[in-house]
């Protein structure tokens, strides 16, 4: 007699095929859940290597001019 519910450790490929047909909501939820971290770990290095490099860092402050500061007049701050 063949077991209607194949065990995962006995034949993982057969189990994935069975669960995709009989329990697609669990199978595809599991597949999408596994694909997220795998994509996060692999796509960023591949993007840097083949597509485009990282952007230049954003400035953390406003660039001040390299000269003496002028005194303001006319604003009642005397």
mmCIF file of the N, C-alpha and C atoms, coordinates in Angstrom:
data_MODEL
# 
_entry.id   MODEL 
# 
loop_
_atom_site.group_PDB 
_atom_site.id 
_atom_site.type_symbol 
_atom_site.label_atom_id 
_atom_site.label_alt_id 
_atom_site.label_comp_id 
_atom_site.label_asym_id 
_atom_site.label_entity_id 
_atom_site.label_seq_id 
_atom_site.pdbx_PDB_ins_code 
_atom_site.Cartn_x 
_atom_site.Cartn_y 
_atom_site.Cartn_z 
_atom_site.occupancy 
_atom_site.B_iso_or_equiv 
_atom_site.pdbx_formal_charge 
_atom_site.auth_seq_id 
_atom_site.auth_comp_id 
_atom_site.auth_asym_id 
_atom_site.auth_atom_id 
_atom_site.pdbx_PDB_model_num 
ATOM 1   N N  . UNK A 1 1  ? 0.842  -1.178 0.000   1.00 0.00 ? 1  UNK A N  1 
ATOM 2   C CA . UNK A 1 1  ? 0.000  0.000  0.000   1.00 0.00 ? 1  UNK A CA 1 
ATOM 3   C C  . UNK A 1 1  ? 0.886  1.240  0.000   1.00 0.00 ? 1  UNK A C  1 
ATOM 4   N N  . UNK A 1 2  ? 0.615  2.152  -0.891  1.00 0.00 ? 2  UNK A N  1 
ATOM 5   C CA . UNK A 1 2  ? 1.392  3.381  -1.015  1.00 0.00 ? 2  UNK A CA 1 
ATOM 6   C C  . UNK A 1 2  ? 0.819  4.424  -0.072  1.00 0.00 ? 2  UNK A C  1 
ATOM 7   N N  . UNK A 1 3  ? 1.705  5.075  0.646   1.00 0.00 ? 3  UNK A N  1 
ATOM 8   C CA . UNK A 1 3  ? 1.277  6.123  1.572   1.00 0.00 ? 3  UNK A CA 1 
ATOM 9   C C  . UNK A 1 3  ? 0.774  7.327  0.775   1.00 0.00 ? 3  UNK A C  1 
ATOM 10  N N  . UNK A 1 4  ? -0.402 7.828  1.129   1.00 0.00 ? 4  UNK A N  1 
ATOM 11  C CA . UNK A 1 4  ? -0.992 8.953  0.399   1.00 0.00 ? 4  UNK A CA 1 
ATOM 12  C C  . UNK A 1 4  ? -0.274 10.259 0.705   1.00 0.00 ? 4  UNK A C  1 
ATOM 13  N N  . UNK A 1 5  ? 0.341  10.346 1.878   1.00 0.00 ? 5  UNK A N  1 
ATOM 14  C CA . UNK A 1 5  ? 1.053  11.553 2.282   1.00 0.00 ? 5  UNK A CA 1 
ATOM 15  C C  . UNK A 1 5  ? 2.546  11.231 2.332   1.00 0.00 ? 5  UNK A C  1 
ATOM 16  N N  . UNK A 1 6  ? 3.313  11.565 1.298   1.00 0.00 ? 6  UNK A N  1 
ATOM 17  C CA . UNK A 1 6  ? 4.732  11.205 1.304   1.00 0.00 ? 6  UNK A CA 1 
ATOM 18  C C  . UNK A 1 6  ? 5.495  11.987 2.365   1.00 0.00 ? 6  UNK A C  1 
ATOM 19  N N  . UNK A 1 7  ? 6.475  11.345 2.947   1.00 0.00 ? 7  UNK A N  1 
ATOM 20  C CA . UNK A 1 7  ? 7.294  12.000 3.966   1.00 0.00 ? 7  UNK A CA 1 
ATOM 21  C C  . UNK A 1 7  ? 8.339  12.898 3.334   1.00 0.00 ? 7  UNK A C  1 
ATOM 22  N N  . UNK A 1 8  ? 8.649  13.975 4.011   1.00 0.00 ? 8  UNK A N  1 
ATOM 23  C CA . UNK A 1 8  ? 9.621  14.928 3.461   1.00 0.00 ? 8  UNK A CA 1 
ATOM 24  C C  . UNK A 1 8  ? 11.009 14.313 3.380   1.00 0.00 ? 8  UNK A C  1 
ATOM 25  N N  . UNK A 1 9  ? 11.443 13.617 4.416   1.00 0.00 ? 9  UNK A N  1 
ATOM 26  C CA . UNK A 1 9  ? 12.814 13.104 4.451   1.00 0.00 ? 9  UNK A CA 1 
ATOM 27  C C  . UNK A 1 9  ? 13.004 11.890 3.553   1.00 0.00 ? 9  UNK A C  1 
ATOM 28  N N  . UNK A 1 10 ? 11.936 11.208 3.191   1.00 0.00 ? 10 UNK A N  1 
ATOM 29  C CA . UNK A 1 10 ? 12.056 10.055 2.302   1.00 0.00 ? 10 UNK A CA 1 
ATOM 30  C C  . UNK A 1 10 ? 12.280 10.483 0.855   1.00 0.00 ? 10 UNK A C  1 
ATOM 31  N N  . UNK A 1 11 ? 11.649 11.541 0.444   1.00 0.00 ? 11 UNK A N  1 
ATOM 32  C CA . UNK A 1 11 ? 11.790 12.028 -0.928  1.00 0.00 ? 11 UNK A CA 1 
ATOM 33  C C  . UNK A 1 11 ? 11.352 13.465 -1.014  1.00 0.00 ? 11 UNK A C  1 
ATOM 34  N N  . UNK A 1 12 ? 12.259 14.413 -0.813  1.00 0.00 ? 12 UNK A N  1 
ATOM 35  C CA . UNK A 1 12 ? 11.843 15.817 -0.753  1.00 0.00 ? 12 UNK A CA 1 
ATOM 36  C C  . UNK A 1 12 ? 11.231 16.343 -2.052  1.00 0.00 ? 12 UNK A C  1 
ATOM 37  N N  . UNK A 1 13 ? 11.752 15.923 -3.198  1.00 0.00 ? 13 UNK A N  1 
ATOM 38  C CA . UNK A 1 13 ? 11.203 16.411 -4.469  1.00 0.00 ? 13 UNK A CA 1 
ATOM 39  C C  . UNK A 1 13 ? 9.775  15.902 -4.644  1.00 0.00 ? 13 UNK A C  1 
ATOM 40  N N  . UNK A 1 14 ? 9.554  14.639 -4.334  1.00 0.00 ? 14 UNK A N  1 
ATOM 41  C CA . UNK A 1 14 ? 8.215  14.071 -4.432  1.00 0.00 ? 14 UNK A CA 1 
ATOM 42  C C  . UNK A 1 14 ? 7.261  14.744 -3.447  1.00 0.00 ? 14 UNK A C  1 
ATOM 43  N N  . UNK A 1 15 ? 7.765  15.062 -2.261  1.00 0.00 ? 15 UNK A N  1 
ATOM 44  C CA . UNK A 1 15 ? 6.933  15.733 -1.261  1.00 0.00 ? 15 UNK A CA 1 
ATOM 45  C C  . UNK A 1 15 ? 6.564  17.141 -1.723  1.00 0.00 ? 15 UNK A C  1 
ATOM 46  N N  . UNK A 1 16 ? 7.517  17.872 -2.313  1.00 0.00 ? 16 UNK A N  1 
ATOM 47  C CA . UNK A 1 16 ? 7.216  19.221 -2.808  1.00 0.00 ? 16 UNK A CA 1 
ATOM 48  C C  . UNK A 1 16 ? 6.177  19.168 -3.924  1.00 0.00 ? 16 UNK A C  1 
ATOM 49  N N  . UNK A 1 17 ? 6.289  18.183 -4.813  1.00 0.00 ? 17 UNK A N  1 
ATOM 50  C CA . UNK A 1 17 ? 5.305  18.043 -5.882  1.00 0.00 ? 17 UNK A CA 1 
ATOM 51  C C  . UNK A 1 17 ? 3.927  17.719 -5.305  1.00 0.00 ? 17 UNK A C  1 
ATOM 52  N N  . UNK A 1 18 ? 3.885  16.830 -4.321  1.00 0.00 ? 18 UNK A N  1 
ATOM 53  C CA . UNK A 1 18 ? 2.613  16.477 -3.680  1.00 0.00 ? 18 UNK A CA 1 
ATOM 54  C C  . UNK A 1 18 ? 1.994  17.685 -2.981  1.00 0.00 ? 18 UNK A C  1 
ATOM 55  N N  . UNK A 1 19 ? 2.814  18.438 -2.245  1.00 0.00 ? 19 UNK A N  1 
ATOM 56  C CA . UNK A 1 19 ? 2.263  19.588 -1.508  1.00 0.00 ? 19 UNK A CA 1 
ATOM 57  C C  . UNK A 1 19 ? 1.864  20.721 -2.452  1.00 0.00 ? 19 UNK A C  1 
ATOM 58  N N  . UNK A 1 20 ? 2.541  20.865 -3.595  1.00 0.00 ? 20 UNK A N  1 
ATOM 59  C CA . UNK A 1 20 ? 2.141  21.891 -4.561  1.00 0.00 ? 20 UNK A CA 1 
ATOM 60  C C  . UNK A 1 20 ? 0.774  21.574 -5.162  1.00 0.00 ? 20 UNK A C  1 
ATOM 61  N N  . UNK A 1 21 ? 0.449  20.286 -5.291  1.00 0.00 ? 21 UNK A N  1 
ATOM 62  C CA . UNK A 1 21 ? -0.853 19.907 -5.840  1.00 0.00 ? 21 UNK A CA 1 
ATOM 63  C C  . UNK A 1 21 ? -1.945 19.894 -4.778  1.00 0.00 ? 21 UNK A C  1 
ATOM 64  N N  . UNK A 1 22 ? -1.632 19.412 -3.593  1.00 0.00 ? 22 UNK A N  1 
ATOM 65  C CA . UNK A 1 22 ? -2.663 19.216 -2.570  1.00 0.00 ? 22 UNK A CA 1 
ATOM 66  C C  . UNK A 1 22 ? -2.787 20.374 -1.587  1.00 0.00 ? 22 UNK A C  1 
ATOM 67  N N  . UNK A 1 23 ? -1.724 21.067 -1.318  1.00 0.00 ? 23 UNK A N  1 
ATOM 68  C CA . UNK A 1 23 ? -1.739 22.202 -0.384  1.00 0.00 ? 23 UNK A CA 1 
ATOM 69  C C  . UNK A 1 23 ? -0.979 23.382 -0.995  1.00 0.00 ? 23 UNK A C  1 
ATOM 70  N N  . UNK A 1 24 ? -1.501 23.964 -2.061  1.00 0.00 ? 24 UNK A N  1 
ATOM 71  C CA . UNK A 1 24 ? -0.752 25.027 -2.737  1.00 0.00 ? 24 UNK A CA 1 
ATOM 72  C C  . UNK A 1 24 ? -0.577 26.272 -1.884  1.00 0.00 ? 24 UNK A C  1 
ATOM 73  N N  . UNK A 1 25 ? -1.519 26.569 -0.998  1.00 0.00 ? 25 UNK A N  1 
ATOM 74  C CA . UNK A 1 25 ? -1.392 27.766 -0.166  1.00 0.00 ? 25 UNK A CA 1 
ATOM 75  C C  . UNK A 1 25 ? -0.182 27.652 0.754   1.00 0.00 ? 25 UNK A C  1 
ATOM 76  N N  . UNK A 1 26 ? 0.069  26.492 1.311   1.00 0.00 ? 26 UNK A N  1 
ATOM 77  C CA . UNK A 1 26 ? 1.234  26.316 2.180   1.00 0.00 ? 26 UNK A CA 1 
ATOM 78  C C  . UNK A 1 26 ? 2.529  26.238 1.372   1.00 0.00 ? 26 UNK A C  1 
ATOM 79  N N  . UNK A 1 27 ? 2.471  25.544 0.250   1.00 0.00 ? 27 UNK A N  1 
ATOM 80  C CA . UNK A 1 27 ? 3.672  25.380 -0.566  1.00 0.00 ? 27 UNK A CA 1 
ATOM 81  C C  . UNK A 1 27 ? 4.188  26.721 -1.081  1.00 0.00 ? 27 UNK A C  1 
ATOM 82  N N  . UNK A 1 28 ? 3.297  27.538 -1.644  1.00 0.00 ? 28 UNK A N  1 
ATOM 83  C CA . UNK A 1 28 ? 3.755  28.803 -2.208  1.00 0.00 ? 28 UNK A CA 1 
ATOM 84  C C  . UNK A 1 28 ? 4.065  29.832 -1.130  1.00 0.00 ? 28 UNK A C  1 
ATOM 85  N N  . UNK A 1 29 ? 3.401  29.766 0.017   1.00 0.00 ? 29 UNK A N  1 
ATOM 86  C CA . UNK A 1 29 ? 3.775  30.637 1.133   1.00 0.00 ? 29 UNK A CA 1 
ATOM 87  C C  . UNK A 1 29 ? 5.184  30.302 1.607   1.00 0.00 ? 29 UNK A C  1 
ATOM 88  N N  . UNK A 1 30 ? 5.492  29.022 1.682   1.00 0.00 ? 30 UNK A N  1 
ATOM 89  C CA . UNK A 1 30 ? 6.834  28.588 2.066   1.00 0.00 ? 30 UNK A CA 1 
ATOM 90  C C  . UNK A 1 30 ? 7.861  29.002 1.011   1.00 0.00 ? 30 UNK A C  1 
ATOM 91  N N  . UNK A 1 31 ? 7.522  28.843 -0.263  1.00 0.00 ? 31 UNK A N  1 
ATOM 92  C CA . UNK A 1 31 ? 8.453  29.195 -1.340  1.00 0.00 ? 31 UNK A CA 1 
ATOM 93  C C  . UNK A 1 31 ? 8.745  30.694 -1.356  1.00 0.00 ? 31 UNK A C  1 
ATOM 94  N N  . UNK A 1 32 ? 7.730  31.519 -1.181  1.00 0.00 ? 32 UNK A N  1 
ATOM 95  C CA . UNK A 1 32 ? 7.937  32.972 -1.155  1.00 0.00 ? 32 UNK A CA 1 
ATOM 96  C C  . UNK A 1 32 ? 8.710  33.371 0.093   1.00 0.00 ? 32 UNK A C  1 
ATOM 97  N N  . UNK A 1 33 ? 8.422  32.713 1.218   1.00 0.00 ? 33 UNK A N  1 
ATOM 98  C CA . UNK A 1 33 ? 9.142  33.006 2.454   1.00 0.00 ? 33 UNK A CA 1 
ATOM 99  C C  . UNK A 1 33 ? 10.615 32.659 2.374   1.00 0.00 ? 33 UNK A C  1 
ATOM 100 N N  . UNK A 1 34 ? 10.963 31.600 1.673   1.00 0.00 ? 34 UNK A N  1 
ATOM 101 C CA . UNK A 1 34 ? 12.368 31.224 1.500   1.00 0.00 ? 34 UNK A CA 1 
ATOM 102 C C  . UNK A 1 34 ? 13.034 32.112 0.451   1.00 0.00 ? 34 UNK A C  1 
ATOM 103 N N  . UNK A 1 35 ? 12.300 32.539 -0.563  1.00 0.00 ? 35 UNK A N  1 
ATOM 104 C CA . UNK A 1 35 ? 12.888 33.337 -1.642  1.00 0.00 ? 35 UNK A CA 1 
ATOM 105 C C  . UNK A 1 35 ? 13.310 34.725 -1.176  1.00 0.00 ? 35 UNK A C  1 
ATOM 106 N N  . UNK A 1 36 ? 12.657 35.286 -0.165  1.00 0.00 ? 36 UNK A N  1 
ATOM 107 C CA . UNK A 1 36 ? 12.996 36.633 0.306   1.00 0.00 ? 36 UNK A CA 1 
ATOM 108 C C  . UNK A 1 36 ? 14.411 36.753 0.841   1.00 0.00 ? 36 UNK A C  1 
ATOM 109 N N  . UNK A 1 37 ? 14.800 35.978 1.858   1.00 0.00 ? 37 UNK A N  1 
ATOM 110 C CA . UNK A 1 37 ? 16.170 36.068 2.365   1.00 0.00 ? 37 UNK A CA 1 
ATOM 111 C C  . UNK A 1 37 ? 17.223 35.648 1.340   1.00 0.00 ? 37 UNK A C  1 
ATOM 112 N N  . UNK A 1 38 ? 16.885 34.661 0.516   1.00 0.00 ? 38 UNK A N  1 
ATOM 113 C CA . UNK A 1 38 ? 17.845 34.237 -0.515  1.00 0.00 ? 38 UNK A CA 1 
ATOM 114 C C  . UNK A 1 38 ? 18.084 35.374 -1.498  1.00 0.00 ? 38 UNK A C  1 
ATOM 115 N N  . UNK A 1 39 ? 17.035 36.064 -1.908  1.00 0.00 ? 39 UNK A N  1 
ATOM 116 C CA . UNK A 1 39 ? 17.182 37.198 -2.824  1.00 0.00 ? 39 UNK A CA 1 
ATOM 117 C C  . UNK A 1 39 ? 17.947 38.336 -2.167  1.00 0.00 ? 39 UNK A C  1 
ATOM 118 N N  . UNK A 1 40 ? 17.705 38.575 -0.889  1.00 0.00 ? 40 UNK A N  1 
ATOM 119 C CA . UNK A 1 40 ? 18.405 39.658 -0.195  1.00 0.00 ? 40 UNK A CA 1 
ATOM 120 C C  . UNK A 1 40 ? 19.903 39.386 -0.115  1.00 0.00 ? 40 UNK A C  1 
ATOM 121 N N  . UNK A 1 41 ? 20.290 38.138 0.031   1.00 0.00 ? 41 UNK A N  1 
ATOM 122 C CA . UNK A 1 41 ? 21.708 37.801 0.142   1.00 0.00 ? 41 UNK A CA 1 
ATOM 123 C C  . UNK A 1 41 ? 22.411 37.706 -1.206  1.00 0.00 ? 41 UNK A C  1 
ATOM 124 N N  . UNK A 1 42 ? 21.690 37.413 -2.279  1.00 0.00 ? 42 UNK A N  1 
ATOM 125 C CA . UNK A 1 42 ? 22.346 37.192 -3.566  1.00 0.00 ? 42 UNK A CA 1 
ATOM 126 C C  . UNK A 1 42 ? 22.179 38.330 -4.564  1.00 0.00 ? 42 UNK A C  1 
ATOM 127 N N  . UNK A 1 43 ? 21.074 39.058 -4.532  1.00 0.00 ? 43 UNK A N  1 
ATOM 128 C CA . UNK A 1 43 ? 20.832 40.050 -5.576  1.00 0.00 ? 43 UNK A CA 1 
ATOM 129 C C  . UNK A 1 43 ? 21.666 41.320 -5.415  1.00 0.00 ? 43 UNK A C  1 
ATOM 130 N N  . UNK A 1 44 ? 21.954 41.736 -4.194  1.00 0.00 ? 44 UNK A N  1 
ATOM 131 C CA . UNK A 1 44 ? 22.742 42.956 -4.006  1.00 0.00 ? 44 UNK A CA 1 
ATOM 132 C C  . UNK A 1 44 ? 24.164 42.811 -4.553  1.00 0.00 ? 44 UNK A C  1 
ATOM 133 N N  . UNK A 1 45 ? 24.902 41.734 -4.259  1.00 0.00 ? 45 UNK A N  1 
ATOM 134 C CA . UNK A 1 45 ? 26.228 41.597 -4.874  1.00 0.00 ? 45 UNK A CA 1 
ATOM 135 C C  . UNK A 1 45 ? 26.177 41.455 -6.393  1.00 0.00 ? 45 UNK A C  1 
ATOM 136 N N  . UNK A 1 46 ? 25.163 40.762 -6.907  1.00 0.00 ? 46 UNK A N  1 
ATOM 137 C CA . UNK A 1 46 ? 25.053 40.634 -8.366  1.00 0.00 ? 46 UNK A CA 1 
ATOM 138 C C  . UNK A 1 46 ? 24.738 41.976 -9.013  1.00 0.00 ? 46 UNK A C  1 
ATOM 139 N N  . UNK A 1 47 ? 23.909 42.785 -8.369  1.00 0.00 ? 47 UNK A N  1 
ATOM 140 C CA . UNK A 1 47 ? 23.605 44.116 -8.900  1.00 0.00 ? 47 UNK A CA 1 
ATOM 141 C C  . UNK A 1 47 ? 24.861 44.971 -8.935  1.00 0.00 ? 47 UNK A C  1 
ATOM 142 N N  . UNK A 1 48 ? 25.657 44.934 -7.856  1.00 0.00 ? 48 UNK A N  1 
ATOM 143 C CA . UNK A 1 48 ? 26.893 45.719 -7.825  1.00 0.00 ? 48 UNK A CA 1 
ATOM 144 C C  . UNK A 1 48 ? 27.874 45.263 -8.901  1.00 0.00 ? 48 UNK A C  1 
ATOM 145 N N  . UNK A 1 49 ? 27.919 43.968 -9.179  1.00 0.00 ? 49 UNK A N  1 
ATOM 146 C CA . UNK A 1 49 ? 28.891 43.440 -10.136 1.00 0.00 ? 49 UNK A CA 1 
ATOM 147 C C  . UNK A 1 49 ? 28.474 43.675 -11.587 1.00 0.00 ? 49 UNK A C  1 
ATOM 148 N N  . UNK A 1 50 ? 27.202 43.439 -11.919 1.00 0.00 ? 50 UNK A N  1 
ATOM 149 C CA . UNK A 1 50 ? 26.790 43.447 -13.321 1.00 0.00 ? 50 UNK A CA 1 
ATOM 150 C C  . UNK A 1 50 ? 26.003 44.682 -13.750 1.00 0.00 ? 50 UNK A C  1 
ATOM 151 N N  . UNK A 1 51 ? 25.232 45.296 -12.875 1.00 0.00 ? 51 UNK A N  1 
ATOM 152 C CA . UNK A 1 51 ? 24.352 46.371 -13.319 1.00 0.00 ? 51 UNK A CA 1 
ATOM 153 C C  . UNK A 1 51 ? 24.928 47.756 -13.043 1.00 0.00 ? 51 UNK A C  1 
ATOM 154 N N  . UNK A 1 52 ? 24.983 48.162 -11.787 1.00 0.00 ? 52 UNK A N  1 
ATOM 155 C CA . UNK A 1 52 ? 25.468 49.495 -11.463 1.00 0.00 ? 52 UNK A CA 1 
ATOM 156 C C  . UNK A 1 52 ? 25.982 49.504 -10.031 1.00 0.00 ? 52 UNK A C  1 
ATOM 157 N N  . UNK A 1 53 ? 26.926 50.401 -9.738  1.00 0.00 ? 53 UNK A N  1 
ATOM 158 C CA . UNK A 1 53 ? 27.498 50.438 -8.380  1.00 0.00 ? 53 UNK A CA 1 
ATOM 159 C C  . UNK A 1 53 ? 26.565 51.149 -7.407  1.00 0.00 ? 53 UNK A C  1 
ATOM 160 N N  . UNK A 1 54 ? 26.955 51.142 -6.154  1.00 0.00 ? 54 UNK A N  1 
ATOM 161 C CA . UNK A 1 54 ? 26.191 51.849 -5.129  1.00 0.00 ? 54 UNK A CA 1 
ATOM 162 C C  . UNK A 1 54 ? 26.257 53.349 -5.381  1.00 0.00 ? 54 UNK A C  1 
ATOM 163 N N  . UNK A 1 55 ? 25.281 54.069 -4.862  1.00 0.00 ? 55 UNK A N  1 
ATOM 164 C CA . UNK A 1 55 ? 25.241 55.516 -5.034  1.00 0.00 ? 55 UNK A CA 1 
ATOM 165 C C  . UNK A 1 55 ? 26.273 56.171 -4.122  1.00 0.00 ? 55 UNK A C  1 
ATOM 166 N N  . UNK A 1 56 ? 26.625 57.411 -4.433  1.00 0.00 ? 56 UNK A N  1 
ATOM 167 C CA . UNK A 1 56 ? 27.539 58.137 -3.559  1.00 0.00 ? 56 UNK A CA 1 
ATOM 168 C C  . UNK A 1 56 ? 26.795 58.502 -2.280  1.00 0.00 ? 56 UNK A C  1 
ATOM 169 N N  . UNK A 1 57 ? 27.472 58.519 -1.153  1.00 0.00 ? 57 UNK A N  1 
ATOM 170 C CA . UNK A 1 57 ? 26.768 58.782 0.103   1.00 0.00 ? 57 UNK A CA 1 
ATOM 171 C C  . UNK A 1 57 ? 26.202 60.195 0.151   1.00 0.00 ? 57 UNK A C  1 
ATOM 172 N N  . UNK A 1 58 ? 25.077 60.335 0.815   1.00 0.00 ? 58 UNK A N  1 
ATOM 173 C CA . UNK A 1 58 ? 24.441 61.639 0.959   1.00 0.00 ? 58 UNK A CA 1 
ATOM 174 C C  . UNK A 1 58 ? 25.238 62.502 1.930   1.00 0.00 ? 58 UNK A C  1 
ATOM 175 N N  . UNK A 1 59 ? 25.292 63.819 1.696   1.00 0.00 ? 59 UNK A N  1 
ATOM 176 C CA . UNK A 1 59 ? 26.019 64.681 2.629   1.00 0.00 ? 59 UNK A CA 1 
ATOM 177 C C  . UNK A 1 59 ? 25.311 64.726 3.980   1.00 0.00 ? 59 UNK A C  1 
ATOM 178 N N  . UNK A 1 60 ? 26.106 64.754 5.040   1.00 0.00 ? 60 UNK A N  1 
ATOM 179 C CA . UNK A 1 60 ? 25.554 64.770 6.392   1.00 0.00 ? 60 UNK A CA 1 
ATOM 180 C C  . UNK A 1 60 ? 25.335 66.182 6.919   1.00 0.00 ? 60 UNK A C  1 
ATOM 181 N N  . UNK A 1 61 ? 25.956 67.185 6.287   1.00 0.00 ? 61 UNK A N  1 
ATOM 182 C CA . UNK A 1 61 ? 25.777 68.567 6.725   1.00 0.00 ? 61 UNK A CA 1 
ATOM 183 C C  . UNK A 1 61 ? 25.879 69.478 5.503   1.00 0.00 ? 61 UNK A C  1 
ATOM 184 N N  . UNK A 1 62 ? 25.532 70.729 5.706   1.00 0.00 ? 62 UNK A N  1 
ATOM 185 C CA . UNK A 1 62 ? 25.606 71.702 4.632   1.00 0.00 ? 62 UNK A CA 1 
ATOM 186 C C  . UNK A 1 62 ? 27.063 72.122 4.458   1.00 0.00 ? 62 UNK A C  1 
ATOM 187 N N  . UNK A 1 63 ? 27.587 72.163 3.237   1.00 0.00 ? 63 UNK A N  1 
ATOM 188 C CA . UNK A 1 63 ? 28.991 72.540 3.056   1.00 0.00 ? 63 UNK A CA 1 
ATOM 189 C C  . UNK A 1 63 ? 29.203 74.035 3.325   1.00 0.00 ? 63 UNK A C  1 
ATOM 190 N N  . UNK A 1 64 ? 30.087 74.341 4.255   1.00 0.00 ? 64 UNK A N  1 
ATOM 191 C CA . UNK A 1 64 ? 30.389 75.731 4.589   1.00 0.00 ? 64 UNK A CA 1 
ATOM 192 C C  . UNK A 1 64 ? 31.458 76.268 3.649   1.00 0.00 ? 64 UNK A C  1 
ATOM 193 N N  . UNK A 1 65 ? 31.391 77.548 3.284   1.00 0.00 ? 65 UNK A N  1 
ATOM 194 C CA . UNK A 1 65 ? 32.409 78.117 2.398   1.00 0.00 ? 65 UNK A CA 1 
ATOM 195 C C  . UNK A 1 65 ? 33.751 78.236 3.123   1.00 0.00 ? 65 UNK A C  1 
ATOM 196 N N  . UNK A 1 66 ? 34.830 78.132 2.370   1.00 0.00 ? 66 UNK A N  1 
ATOM 197 C CA . UNK A 1 66 ? 36.185 78.209 2.921   1.00 0.00 ? 66 UNK A CA 1 
ATOM 198 C C  . UNK A 1 66 ? 36.689 79.651 2.871   1.00 0.00 ? 66 UNK A C  1 
ATOM 199 N N  . UNK A 1 67 ? 36.022 80.543 3.574   1.00 0.00 ? 67 UNK A N  1 
ATOM 200 C CA . UNK A 1 67 ? 36.409 81.952 3.633   1.00 0.00 ? 67 UNK A CA 1 
ATOM 201 C C  . UNK A 1 67 ? 35.941 82.521 4.961   1.00 0.00 ? 67 UNK A C  1 
ATOM 202 N N  . UNK A 1 68 ? 36.352 83.745 5.216   1.00 0.00 ? 68 UNK A N  1 
ATOM 203 C CA . UNK A 1 68 ? 35.938 84.392 6.458   1.00 0.00 ? 68 UNK A CA 1 
ATOM 204 C C  . UNK A 1 68 ? 34.448 84.720 6.394   1.00 0.00 ? 68 UNK A C  1 
ATOM 205 N N  . UNK A 1 69 ? 33.783 84.617 7.529   1.00 0.00 ? 69 UNK A N  1 
ATOM 206 C CA . UNK A 1 69 ? 32.351 84.888 7.568   1.00 0.00 ? 69 UNK A CA 1 
ATOM 207 C C  . UNK A 1 69 ? 32.107 86.381 7.674   1.00 0.00 ? 69 UNK A C  1 
ATOM 208 N N  . UNK A 1 70 ? 31.134 86.864 6.918   1.00 0.00 ? 70 UNK A N  1 
ATOM 209 C CA . UNK A 1 70 ? 30.813 88.287 6.916   1.00 0.00 ? 70 UNK A CA 1 
ATOM 210 C C  . UNK A 1 70 ? 29.837 88.586 8.044   1.00 0.00 ? 70 UNK A C  1 
ATOM 211 N N  . UNK A 1 71 ? 30.018 89.755 8.687   1.00 0.00 ? 71 UNK A N  1 
ATOM 212 C CA . UNK A 1 71 ? 29.108 90.179 9.737   1.00 0.00 ? 71 UNK A CA 1 
ATOM 213 C C  . UNK A 1 71 ? 27.831 90.723 9.103   1.00 0.00 ? 71 UNK A C  1 
ATOM 214 N N  . UNK A 1 72 ? 26.709 90.312 9.613   1.00 0.00 ? 72 UNK A N  1 
ATOM 215 C CA . UNK A 1 72 ? 25.434 90.807 9.121   1.00 0.00 ? 72 UNK A CA 1 
ATOM 216 C C  . UNK A 1 72 ? 25.111 92.138 9.783   1.00 0.00 ? 72 UNK A C  1 
ATOM 217 N N  . UNK A 1 73 ? 24.522 93.026 9.028   1.00 0.00 ? 73 UNK A N  1 
ATOM 218 C CA . UNK A 1 73 ? 24.095 94.317 9.574   1.00 0.00 ? 73 UNK A CA 1 
ATOM 219 C C  . UNK A 1 73 ? 22.675 94.582 9.117   1.00 0.00 ? 73 UNK A C  1 
ATOM 220 N N  . UNK A 1 74 ? 21.968 95.388 9.919   1.00 0.00 ? 74 UNK A N  1 
ATOM 221 C CA . UNK A 1 74 ? 20.628 95.771 9.529   1.00 0.00 ? 74 UNK A CA 1 
ATOM 222 C C  . UNK A 1 74 ? 19.539 94.857 10.035  1.00 0.00 ? 74 UNK A C  1 
ATOM 223 N N  . UNK A 1 75 ? 19.848 93.948 10.920  1.00 0.00 ? 75 UNK A N  1 
ATOM 224 C CA . UNK A 1 75 ? 18.829 93.045 11.439  1.00 0.00 ? 75 UNK A CA 1 
ATOM 225 C C  . UNK A 1 75 ? 18.595 93.254 12.927  1.00 0.00 ? 75 UNK A C  1 
ATOM 226 N N  . UNK A 1 76 ? 18.963 94.404 13.467  1.00 0.00 ? 76 UNK A N  1 
ATOM 227 C CA . UNK A 1 76 ? 18.773 94.758 14.877  1.00 0.00 ? 76 UNK A CA 1 
ATOM 228 C C  . UNK A 1 76 ? 19.430 93.756 15.822  1.00 0.00 ? 76 UNK A C  1 
ATOM 229 N N  . UNK A 1 77 ? 20.583 93.269 15.436  1.00 0.00 ? 77 UNK A N  1 
ATOM 230 C CA . UNK A 1 77 ? 21.292 92.341 16.307  1.00 0.00 ? 77 UNK A CA 1 
ATOM 231 C C  . UNK A 1 77 ? 22.568 92.974 16.856  1.00 0.00 ? 77 UNK A C  1 
ATOM 232 N N  . UNK A 1 78 ? 22.515 94.300 17.102  1.00 0.00 ? 78 UNK A N  1 
ATOM 233 C CA . UNK A 1 78 ? 23.696 95.010 17.599  1.00 0.00 ? 78 UNK A CA 1 
ATOM 234 C C  . UNK A 1 78 ? 23.678 95.077 19.100  1.00 0.00 ? 78 UNK A C  1 
# 
